[in-house]
Amino acid sequence: MTLRFKYIVGLAAVAAGLVSCVKEDFENAANGSYDGIQFNISTVDTKTVYGAQASDNSWPLYWVAGDPIRIYCAEAEDAKQADYTVTPSSTNSNTGSMALASGSTALQWGGDSNDHNFYAVYPNTATIENGIATFQINRNQKATVTTTNGYDNNVVAAPDMRNAYMVAKTTTKPTDEAVGLTFKPIMTTLDVVIKAADGDLNSTSAARITGISVVSTMNTASTAQASEFQYDINNQQITGSAGSGSITKLSETTFVGLVDSNGNATYVDLASSKTLTITVFMPPMSIEAAKNLGRQVKIRVHATGNTELVASLKTNDAESENWTTQLKPSTKRTIKLPALPSSNDVIGNNWITPLDDNIYVSQLSIPGTHDAATGDGTTFSMGKTQDIDIEGQWEMGIRAFDIRPREGSNDDSQLDYGNNLWINHGGVSTTWSMDAIVKTFKTYLEANPGEFAIVIMRHETEGDGTSESWPDTMADALNDYAALTNTTTGKGLTVNFKPDLTIGECRGKILFMMRSWTPYTGGPTVGGYHGWSHDAAAVKTEIWGPGSTKGTLYVQDYYNIDLGFTIIPNYDKTSHENIFKKQNALCDMLELSAKSHTDDTFKNTWFINHTSGYLYYTIGDAGVSTTAGYRYNARNNHPVVYNFITNNTVTINGTTRTRPTGSTGIILMDFVGAATSDGVAVQGDLCPQAIIDNNYKYRMKRKGE
């Protein structure tokens, strides 16, 4: 018996006719290579790859061989759910046949001539039950570029269509014809167009883009921790969205990173008014529906250096310019952002500000600088580890600063708060007093109250000897700083350490942390810790706040990378057992820190990971460091950290290591902001930005979770 059906274009297809056949008439009547109900893709609405834009501004999409489909049918006999793969009818096809996926059991007709409701989802990672599909929210999406050259050409990044979720429903009675499925895309999709500043921008001054993120406060409370949403296929909406009662105002992020044709992280340099287009897929939601609830969707452009652009999607075109839009659920729109600021404009990379107040600080990935004060005025070759000053470090998004105070002042005019402390690196003086550093951070925090700074201190005894007065001097200074006020927020400038600090508690403030700090009582705001180690194995220790407050801290600071030189060396060396030892130590810590948002054993555990170190030579029994050694150490280590964070994999001495996406903790680096330093490729631009980007790729734990 052969019955022909015509399927109606749309989400729901209705049966084309009634049949009076019994189930046995359709057993083993398959037209394909398996027994069971046959399926195909029907009509022109289906899609998984973008084609050329049509004259009506719609975007046809085409199936790719092997696209995975999951089909659910409560009325089916035995198995209720099965997986299938698509074979397109032809290249750039909207239709195609379907084959049973390996390892799956085919759906079979059940009952006598009863209606069967078939619910289908793309991709097959979603689950379905009785018309409700549960989709995972991918907060770490990727878009492929085949060139990083945005100097002469506009660049379009190809989206990963596995994030373009689709659903279908067909109701029919048993038939020996293939059941046709018409899929409808459900994701709210944005084509985001980024434009470089006008003017004479070239390869040396272009904006280096690593991706975009969407920051949304439209999230479903019941499934927020699981990072998923449920879609009602019958009613074509997120479950619970009609009344908005289940939606809470939490700030969540979705990151789209740029990758090359091999899937490895990359970037695009934009110059001279050229554009980069990146597509992001978000759960079905309406910006207009959120208008009265005060919820926002913002797009943030991620770029190295001090470039920042954050644009809000508004519902009223009169409120801003041509990049505004109104979005309905499951629609696709092009969003043209304002031009990026000129490379000459100091904007500041305020990456903490968009993140949710309730996120634990210990969950963050925080870029930091080793011997931060050496980028301004320190010329002695044994002491310099940075090329840019503290202001420049702040503006590029550095938020943890290794500061080494000693007693005694080089310049009393810098003692703004009367504390006689100067910053050294070993026995080398910098141009900074401790007071001047605090004053600088106070200025930045008042201008950017959504940010905060972490100051990690060590008493630099090489500058003043082991002074008996040091504990009292440092305690007095910390108490003086605690008495300061952020005039913008009206709150104190410092925050007391506790392991479960949240972003909201730290905004506009400085958190001081101090190595080998004894007087935990008496009010200093410092987080003090002992047990610092220079071994490759990470040390686990306690970190204390005021009173009896304490938490857990892991530290990796294997810095003396001895290559066996006994004369002034040529450091251009990438292969040595101690180089590999340092690289593996970095990765060991990155694997540990990645557990902090999934393994409660590491909840509110703090991590300090040093990429820094020096390749030294020996004179007698003493190891001697040079700035060249710091540079070549950065050249060796920064690519390892970059790849382990962005690609989740790295190969060290022939052994490949992998890690899940997760927190990096605090990472202290040398020569940040510079792609090269004195001709050495230190990757100081991409590595800190990769750490910043990491905060937008996954959902971090909140207070109370």
C-alpha positions in Angstrom: 0.0 0.0 0.0 1.3 3.4 -0.9 0.0 6.7 0.5 1.2 10.1 -0.6 1.2 13.1 1.8 1.7 16.8 1.3 3.4 18.5 4.2 2.5 22.1 5.1 5.4 24.5 5.5 5.8 25.6 9.1 6.6 24.2 12.5 3.7 21.9 12.8 2.7 19.6 9.9 -0.7 17.9 9.9 -1.6 14.5 8.6 -2.5 14.7 4.9 -5.1 12.0 5.1 -6.6 9.3 7.2 -5.8 5.6 6.9 -7.5 2.6 8.2 -4.5 0.3 8.0 -3.4 -1.8 10.9 0.1 -1.7 12.2 1.2 -4.9 10.5 0.7 -3.3 7.1 3.7 -1.1 7.7 6.1 -3.6 9.3 9.3 -4.2 7.3 8.0 -1.8 4.7 11.0 0.5 5.0 12.3 2.2 1.9 15.8 2.7 3.5 18.4 0.4 4.8 16.7 -0.3 8.2 13.3 -1.6 9.3 11.1 0.9 11.0 9.5 4.3 10.3 11.3 6.1 7.5 11.9 9.9 7.7 13.0 12.6 5.4 13.6 16.4 5.4 10.8 18.2 3.6 10.2 21.8 2.5 12.7 24.7 2.1 12.7 26.0 5.7 15.3 23.6 7.0 18.8 24.7 7.5 22.2 24.2 9.0 24.6 26.2 6.8 24.0 29.8 5.6 23.6 30.3 1.9 23.4 33.5 -0.1 21.0 36.2 1.1 17.7 36.1 -0.8 16.0 39.1 -2.3 13.5 39.2 0.6 16.4 39.4 3.1 15.7 35.9 4.4 18.6 33.6 4.8 18.2 30.1 3.3 20.3 27.4 5.0 21.4 24.0 3.8 21.9 20.6 5.3 25.3 19.0 5.5 25.9 15.3 5.2 25.8 13.7 8.7 23.8 16.4 10.4 22.5 14.7 13.6 18.7 14.6 14.3 16.9 13.2 17.3 13.2 12.1 17.0 10.8 11.4 19.8 7.4 9.7 19.5 5.4 8.7 22.6 3.0 6.6 20.5 5.8 4.5 19.0 6.2 0.9 19.9 9.1 0.0 22.2 11.8 2.6 21.7 10.3 6.2 22.0 13.4 8.0 20.8 16.0 7.5 18.1 18.8 9.3 16.4 19.2 9.8 12.7 21.6 11.5 10.3 20.8 13.6 7.2 21.9 13.0 3.7 21.1 16.1 1.6 19.4 15.7 -1.7 22.1 17.6 -3.4 24.7 20.3 -2.7 23.1 23.4 -1.1 20.0 21.4 -0.5 17.1 22.2 1.9 15.8 18.6 1.7 17.2 15.2 2.1 16.8 11.7 3.3 17.5 10.4 6.8 19.4 7.3 8.0 19.3 5.6 11.4 22.4 6.6 13.4 24.8 3.9 14.4 23.9 2.3 17.7 20.3 3.7 17.7 17.1 1.6 17.5 14.6 2.7 14.9 11.2 4.0 15.8 8.3 1.6 15.0 4.7 2.3 14.4 2.5 1.5 17.4 -1.2 0.9 17.8 -3.9 0.6 15.1 -4.2 3.6 12.9 -3.7 6.1 15.8 -2.2 9.5 15.3 1.6 9.6 15.9 3.2 12.9 17.1 6.8 13.1 16.0 9.0 15.7 17.7 12.4 16.3 16.3 15.4 18.4 17.3 18.7 19.5 15.8 21.3 18.7 16.9 20.8 15.4 18.7 22.4 16.6 21.9 19.1 17.9 23.0 16.6 15.7 24.9 12.8 15.5 24.1 9.9 14.3 26.1 6.2 14.9 25.3 6.9 18.0 23.2 9.4 19.6 25.5 13.0 19.8 24.3 15.8 20.6 26.6 18.8 22.3 25.0 22.2 23.1 26.5 23.3 26.7 26.3 26.7 26.9 24.6 28.4 29.8 26.2 31.7 29.1 24.4 30.8 29.3 20.7 33.4 29.5 17.9 33.4 31.2 14.5 35.9 30.4 11.8 38.0 32.9 9.8 40.4 32.0 7.0 42.4 35.2 7.3 43.5 37.5 10.0 44.0 40.3 7.5 41.4 42.9 8.1 43.5 45.7 6.7 42.4 45.4 3.1 39.3 43.2 3.3 36.1 42.9 5.3 36.1 39.6 7.1 33.1 37.3 7.7 33.5 34.6 10.3 31.7 31.3 9.6 29.4 30.3 12.5 29.3 26.9 14.0 25.9 25.8 12.9 25.7 23.1 15.7 24.5 26.1 17.8 21.7 26.9 15.4 19.1 24.8 17.3 16.0 23.7 15.4 12.8 21.8 16.1 10.1 20.1 14.1 6.7 18.5 14.7 4.7 16.2 12.4 1.4 14.4 13.2 0.4 11.6 11.0 -1.1 8.1 11.0 0.9 5.0 10.1 2.1 5.0 6.5 4.6 3.2 4.4 5.7 6.6 3.0 8.6 8.4 4.6 7.4 10.8 7.3 8.5 14.3 6.3 9.9 16.7 8.9 9.9 20.4 8.5 12.4 22.1 10.8 12.2 25.6 12.2 15.2 27.5 13.7 14.5 28.6 17.2 17.6 30.5 18.3 17.6 34.3 18.5 20.5 34.9 16.1 22.6 38.1 15.7 25.0 38.9 12.9 27.3 41.4 14.7 29.2 43.7 12.5 32.3 45.3 14.1 33.9 48.3 12.3 37.4 49.6 12.9 37.8 53.3 13.5 38.2 55.7 10.6 41.6 57.0 9.9 45.1 55.9 9.0 45.1 52.5 10.8 47.5 49.9 9.5 48.9 46.6 10.6 50.8 48.2 13.5 47.9 50.1 14.9 45.0 47.9 14.0 42.5 46.7 16.6 43.2 43.0 17.3 39.9 41.3 17.8 39.7 37.9 19.6 35.9 37.6 19.7 32.6 39.0 21.0 30.4 38.3 24.0 26.7 38.9 24.6 25.9 39.8 28.2 22.2 39.2 29.0 20.1 39.6 32.1 17.3 37.4 30.6 17.7 34.0 32.1 15.5 31.3 33.5 16.1 30.9 37.2 15.1 27.2 37.4 17.7 26.1 34.9 20.4 28.8 35.3 22.9 26.6 37.1 22.5 23.8 34.5 23.0 26.3 31.7 20.1 25.0 29.7 16.7 26.0 28.5 13.5 24.1 27.8 11.5 24.8 24.6 7.9 24.0 24.2 7.6 22.7 20.6 3.8 22.8 20.6 3.6 26.4 21.7 6.8 27.6 20.1 8.3 29.3 23.1 10.7 28.8 26.0 8.7 27.1 28.8 7.5 29.7 31.4 8.3 32.7 29.1 4.7 33.8 28.6 4.3 35.2 32.1 8.0 35.9 32.7 7.5 34.7 36.2 10.4 32.2 36.1 12.9 34.7 34.7 15.3 36.3 37.0 17.7 39.2 36.5 21.0 37.5 36.5 23.9 38.6 34.2 25.0 35.7 32.0 27.5 35.7 29.2 28.0 34.0 25.8 31.4 34.2 24.1 32.1 33.7 20.4 35.8 33.2 19.9 37.6 33.3 16.5 39.3 30.1 15.3 41.2 29.2 12.2 40.4 26.4 9.8 42.0 23.9 12.2 39.8 25.0 15.1 42.7 26.8 16.9 42.1 30.2 18.5 43.1 33.1 16.4 42.3 36.8 15.9 41.5 39.4 13.2 43.4 42.7 12.9 41.0 45.4 11.8 42.2 48.7 10.3 41.0 51.5 8.1 37.2 51.2 8.5 37.1 47.5 7.7 34.6 45.2 9.3 34.4 41.9 10.9 31.1 40.0 11.1 30.5 37.4 13.9 27.4 35.4 14.4 26.1 34.5 17.9 23.2 32.1 18.7 21.2 32.9 21.9 18.2 31.1 23.4 14.8 32.2 22.0 14.0 35.5 23.7 12.5 38.8 23.0 14.2 42.1 23.8 10.9 43.8 23.5 9.3 41.5 26.1 12.0 42.5 28.6 11.6 46.2 28.1 9.3 46.8 31.1 11.4 44.5 33.3 14.5 46.6 32.8 16.6 43.8 31.4 19.3 44.4 29.0 21.3 42.6 26.3 24.8 44.1 25.6 27.4 43.2 23.0 31.0 43.4 24.1 33.9 43.4 21.6 36.9 41.6 22.9 40.2 43.1 21.7 43.7 43.3 23.0 45.1 46.4 24.5 43.0 49.2 25.9 40.3 49.0 23.2 36.8 48.5 24.6 33.4 48.7 23.0 30.1 47.7 24.7 26.8 48.4 23.0 23.3 47.9 24.4 20.5 46.5 22.3 17.6 48.8 22.9 13.9 48.6 22.0 13.4 52.2 21.0 15.3 53.3 17.9 15.0 56.9 19.0 17.3 56.2 21.9 20.4 55.7 19.8 21.7 55.1 16.4 21.6 52.6 13.6 22.8 49.6 15.6 19.7 49.3 17.7 17.1 46.7 17.0 14.0 45.1 18.3 14.3 41.3 18.6 11.6 38.8 18.6 12.2 35.2 19.7 13.7 32.9 17.0 14.6 35.7 14.6 17.8 36.7 12.9 19.0 40.2 12.7 22.1 42.1 11.7 23.5 44.4 14.4 25.9 47.1 13.2 28.0 48.4 16.1 29.4 51.8 16.4 33.0 52.1 15.1 35.7 51.0 17.5 37.5 53.8 19.3 40.8 54.9 17.7 43.9 53.2 18.9 45.0 56.7 20.2 42.0 56.8 22.5 42.5 55.5 26.0 39.3 53.6 26.8 40.2 50.9 29.4 39.4 47.2 29.2 36.7 47.0 31.9 36.0 43.3 31.7 34.8 42.8 35.3 32.0 45.4 35.1 29.6 43.4 32.9 29.9 40.2 35.1 27.2 39.3 37.7 27.6 40.7 41.2 27.1 37.4 42.9 30.0 35.5 41.1 32.7 34.5 43.5 36.0 36.3 42.9 37.8 32.9 43.3 35.9 31.8 40.1 37.4 34.5 38.0 40.3 34.3 35.5 42.4 37.3 36.4 45.4 38.5 34.3 48.2 39.9 36.5 51.7 41.3 36.3 54.9 40.0 37.9 56.9 42.9 39.4 54.3 45.3 38.0 56.2 48.5 38.9 59.3 47.7 36.7 57.6 49.0 33.5 58.3 52.6 34.4 61.8 53.8 34.9 63.6 50.6 35.9 66.5 50.3 33.5 68.8 48.0 35.4 68.8 44.8 33.3 68.4 42.5 36.3 65.1 44.1 37.4 62.9 44.9 34.4 60.0 42.5 33.7 57.5 44.9 32.1 57.5 47.2 29.1 54.5 49.3 30.1 53.7 51.2 33.2 51.0 50.4 35.8 48.6 52.8 34.2 49.0 51.0 30.8 48.6 47.7 32.5 45.3 48.7 34.1 44.0 50.1 30.9 44.6 46.8 29.1 42.6 44.9 31.7 45.3 43.7 34.2 43.6 43.4 37.6 46.3 41.7 39.8 49.6 43.4 40.5 52.7 41.9 42.1 54.1 44.8 44.2 57.3 44.5 46.2 57.5 47.2 49.0 60.4 47.8 51.2 60.9 50.3 54.0 62.4 53.7 53.1 61.5 56.3 50.5 63.4 57.5 47.4 61.2 60.5 47.0 59.2 61.9 49.9 57.0 63.9 47.5 55.3 60.6 46.6 54.2 59.7 50.1 50.7 60.9 49.6 49.4 59.1 52.7 52.6 59.4 54.8 53.7 55.7 54.5 57.4 55.3 54.2 57.4 52.4 51.7 59.1 52.2 48.3 58.7 49.6 45.5 61.7 47.5 44.5 62.5 44.4 42.5 65.1 42.7 44.5 67.7 45.3 45.2 66.6 47.4 42.3 64.5 50.5 43.0 61.6 51.4 40.8 60.1 54.9 40.4 57.0 54.1 42.5 56.2 54.5 46.2 53.5 52.3 47.7 51.4 55.4 48.3 51.6 56.5 44.7 50.4 53.0 43.6 47.4 53.1 45.9 46.6 56.7 44.8 46.8 55.5 41.1 44.4 52.6 41.8 42.1 55.0 43.7 41.8 57.3 40.7 41.1 54.4 38.3 38.5 52.8 40.7 36.7 56.1 41.1 36.5 56.4 37.3 35.6 52.7 36.9 33.7 51.7 40.0 32.6 48.4 38.4 36.2 47.1 38.5 38.5 46.1 41.4 42.3 45.6 41.9 44.2 42.9 43.7 47.6 43.9 45.0 49.8 40.9 45.8 52.8 42.0 48.0 56.1 40.6 49.2 58.5 42.4 51.6 61.5 43.0 49.3 64.1 42.5 52.0 66.9 42.9 49.4 66.1 46.6 49.4 66.2 47.3 53.2 67.3 44.1 54.9 65.2 42.1 57.3 63.7 45.0 59.3 62.2 44.4 62.7 59.9 47.3 62.2 58.5 45.9 59.0 55.3 44.3 60.4 54.2 47.4 62.2 55.1 49.7 59.2 53.1 47.5 56.8 50.1 47.1 59.3 50.0 50.9 59.7 50.0 51.4 56.0 47.2 48.9 55.4 45.1 50.5 58.1 45.7 53.9 56.5 44.6 52.6 53.1 41.5 51.0 54.7 40.5 54.4 56.0 40.4 55.8 52.4 37.1 56.3 50.6 36.2 55.7 46.9 34.4 59.0 46.3 32.3 57.6 43.5 30.8 54.8 45.5 31.0 56.4 48.9 32.4 53.2 50.3 35.8 52.3 51.6 38.6 51.8 49.2 39.7 48.4 50.5 38.0 45.1 51.1 38.7 42.5 53.8 39.8 39.1 52.5 37.5 36.2 52.9 37.5 33.1 50.6 34.0 33.6 49.4 34.3 37.2 48.3 32.0 38.2 45.4 32.4 40.6 42.6 29.8 42.9 44.1 31.6 43.1 47.4 34.9 44.0 45.6 33.7 46.6 43.1 35.5 49.9 43.4 37.9 48.4 45.9 41.5 47.1 46.4 42.1 43.7 47.8 45.5 43.4 49.4 47.2 40.0 49.7 50.6 39.6 51.5 53.2 36.8 51.4 54.6 35.8 54.9 52.2 38.0 56.8 52.0 37.4 60.5 49.7 39.8 62.3 46.3 38.5 61.1 44.5 40.2 64.0 44.2 43.9 64.6 42.3 44.9 61.5 44.6 44.8 58.4 42.6 44.1 55.3 45.3 41.9 53.9 44.9 38.2 52.9 48.0 36.8 54.4 49.7 33.4 53.7 52.8 31.4 54.4 54.4 28.4 52.8 55.4 30.1 49.5 57.4 27.6 47.5 59.7 27.9 44.4 59.4 24.2 43.6 57.6 23.2 40.4 55.0 21.3 42.4 52.2 23.7 43.4 52.1 24.4 47.1 48.8 24.2 49.0 48.5 26.6 51.9 46.1 28.6 54.1 45.3 32.2 53.4 44.0 34.4 56.2 41.9 37.4 56.5 41.1 39.5 59.6 40.4 37.5 62.8 40.0 33.8 62.2 38.9 34.0 58.6 40.8 31.7 56.4 40.7 29.8 53.1 42.8 27.6 50.8 45.4 28.9 48.3 47.5 27.1 45.7 50.7 28.8 44.5 53.0 27.9 41.6 56.2 30.0 41.4 58.9 27.9 39.9 61.0 30.7 38.7 64.7 29.7 38.6 64.9 28.0 35.3 68.5 26.8 35.4 69.8 26.0 31.9 73.3 25.3 33.1 75.0 28.4 31.8 78.2 29.4 33.5 78.8 32.4 31.2 76.5 35.1 29.9 74.3 33.0 27.6 72.3 33.3 24.4 68.9 32.6 25.8 67.3 31.7 22.5 66.5 28.2 23.7 63.1 26.4 23.7 64.0 22.9 24.6 65.4 21.9 28.1 64.2 19.7 30.9 63.7 22.7 33.2 61.8 24.7 30.6 59.5 21.7 30.2 59.3 21.4 34.0 58.1 25.0 34.3 55.6 24.6 31.4 54.1 21.4 33.1 53.9 23.2 36.4 51.8 26.0 34.7 49.5 23.4 33.2 49.2 21.5 36.5 47.8 24.6 38.1 45.6 25.4 35.2 44.1 21.9 35.5 43.5 22.4 39.2 41.9 25.8 38.8 39.6 24.6 36.1 37.8 22.5 38.6 36.7 25.4 40.8 33.2 25.8 39.2 32.4 22.1 38.9 34.0 20.3 41.8 32.9 21.6 45.2 36.2 20.3 46.7 37.7 23.4 45.1 34.9 25.8 45.7 36.3 29.2 46.9 39.8 28.0 46.5 42.3 30.6 45.3 45.0 30.1 42.8 48.1 32.2 42.0 50.0 30.9 38.9 53.3 32.5 37.8 54.3 32.3 34.1 57.2 34.5 35.2 60.7 33.3 35.9 64.2 33.8 34.6 66.6 31.8 32.6 69.7 32.4 34.6 73.4 31.8 34.5 75.7 31.1 37.4 78.7 33.0 38.8 80.2 30.7 41.3 77.2 29.4 43.4 74.9 32.4 42.6 72.2 32.5 39.9 72.1 35.8 38.0 69.0 37.0 36.2 68.7 39.4 33.3 65.9 41.1 31.5 66.8 39.0 28.4 66.2 35.9 30.5 62.8 37.1 31.6 61.9 37.8 27.9 62.9 34.4 26.7 61.1 32.8 29.6 57.9 34.6 28.5 58.5 33.6 24.9 58.6 29.9 26.1 55.7 30.0 28.5 53.0 32.4 27.3 52.1 30.3 24.2 51.7 27.3 26.5 49.3 29.2 28.7 47.5 30.7 25.7 46.9 27.4 24.0 45.9 25.6 27.2 43.3 28.3 27.9 42.0 28.9 24.4 42.3 25.5 22.7 42.2 23.4 25.9 45.2 21.4 24.7 49.0 21.8 24.5 51.9 19.6 23.6 55.0 19.8 25.9 58.1 17.8 25.0 56.0 15.4 22.8 53.2 14.9 25.4 49.8 16.3 24.7 47.8 17.6 27.7 44.1 18.7 27.8 42.0 20.6 30.2 38.3 21.5 30.5 37.1 25.0 30.2 37.3 26.7 33.6 38.9 29.3 35.8 42.6 30.1 35.5 42.8 31.8 38.8 45.3 34.7 39.1 48.1 34.4 36.5 51.1 36.7 36.9 53.0 37.5 33.7 56.0 39.4 32.3 55.9 41.9 29.4 52.1 42.2 29.2 50.7 44.3 26.4 53.6 43.6 24.0 53.4 41.1 21.1 57.2 41.4 21.1 59.7 42.9 23.5 63.0 43.9 22.2 62.5 41.6 19.2 61.4 38.6 21.3 57.9 37.2 20.6 56.5 37.3 24.2 52.8 37.1 23.2 52.1 39.6 25.9 49.1 40.9 24.0 47.2 37.7 23.3 47.9 35.8 26.6 46.3 38.4 29.0 43.4 38.8 26.6 42.9 35.0 26.5 42.6 35.1 30.3 40.1 37.9 30.2 38.0 36.2 27.4 37.9 33.0 29.6 35.5 34.7 32.0 32.8 34.8 29.4 32.9 31.2 28.2 31.1 29.3 31.0 28.9 29.8 33.9 30.7 30.5 37.2 29.3 29.7 40.6 27.3 32.4 42.4 26.9 33.2 46.1 24.7 30.6 47.6 25.3 28.0 44.9 
